[in-house]
Amino acid sequence: MTEHTIPDASALSGWRKSSYSGAEGGSCIEVLDSHPSGVPVRDSKAAHGPALVIPSAGWASFVTAVKRGELRA
């Protein structure tokens, strides 16, 4: 079975912040590239918290929808 969560996301290195995150901090997510199970996503304010692992195809669809402005708040 594919891993869907990582209990302690700080165990992995190479996290990068969302390009939409501002310099003033605030609510940010971080993603990790090249993970074998998909794209891990975590809250940047909770580095030792869990990360969700999103299947790569699902993550690509999500990013495309965000860039196109297709998602509503």
C-alpha positions as CSV (number, residue, x, y, z in Angstrom):
1,M,0.0,0.0,0.0
2,T,1.2,3.5,-0.8
3,E,2.1,5.8,2.1
4,H,-0.4,8.6,2.5
5,T,1.1,10.4,5.5
6,I,4.5,11.0,7.0
7,P,4.1,11.3,10.9
8,D,7.2,13.5,11.4
9,A,7.9,15.5,8.2
10,S,11.1,16.9,9.7
11,A,12.7,13.4,9.0
12,L,12.9,14.4,5.3
13,S,15.1,17.2,3.9
14,G,14.7,19.3,0.8
15,W,11.4,21.1,1.6
16,R,10.6,24.2,-0.4
17,K,7.9,26.9,0.3
18,S,5.1,27.6,-2.0
19,S,6.0,30.3,-4.6
20,Y,2.8,32.1,-3.5
21,S,4.1,32.5,0.1
22,G,5.0,36.0,1.0
23,A,8.2,37.2,2.7
24,E,6.3,38.1,5.8
25,G,5.6,34.5,6.8
26,G,2.0,33.8,7.5
27,S,0.2,30.7,6.4
28,C,2.5,28.7,4.1
29,I,2.8,25.2,2.8
30,E,5.9,23.4,1.9
31,V,6.4,20.6,-0.7
32,L,9.1,18.0,-1.2
33,D,10.1,17.0,-4.8
34,S,11.3,13.5,-5.8
35,H,9.6,11.5,-3.1
36,P,8.8,8.0,-4.4
37,S,5.2,7.9,-3.1
38,G,4.1,11.2,-4.5
39,V,4.3,14.9,-3.3
40,P,4.6,15.4,0.4
41,V,2.9,18.6,1.6
42,R,3.3,20.1,5.1
43,D,2.4,23.2,7.1
44,S,5.6,25.3,7.3
45,K,4.8,26.3,10.9
46,A,4.7,22.7,12.0
47,A,8.0,21.2,10.7
48,H,7.8,18.3,13.1
49,G,4.2,17.6,12.3
50,P,2.7,15.3,9.7
51,A,2.8,15.7,6.0
52,L,0.2,14.4,3.5
53,V,1.5,12.6,0.5
54,I,-0.5,13.5,-2.6
55,P,-0.3,11.3,-5.7
56,S,1.8,13.0,-8.3
57,A,-1.0,13.2,-10.9
58,G,-3.4,14.6,-8.4
59,W,-0.9,17.3,-7.3
60,A,-0.2,18.3,-10.9
61,S,-4.0,18.7,-11.5
62,F,-4.3,20.8,-8.4
63,V,-1.4,23.1,-9.3
64,T,-2.8,23.5,-12.8
65,A,-6.3,24.4,-11.4
66,V,-4.7,27.0,-9.1
67,K,-2.7,28.6,-11.9
68,R,-5.9,28.8,-14.0
69,G,-7.9,30.4,-11.2
70,E,-10.4,27.5,-11.3
71,L,-10.6,27.0,-7.5
72,R,-12.8,29.2,-5.3
73,A,-12.3,30.1,-1.7
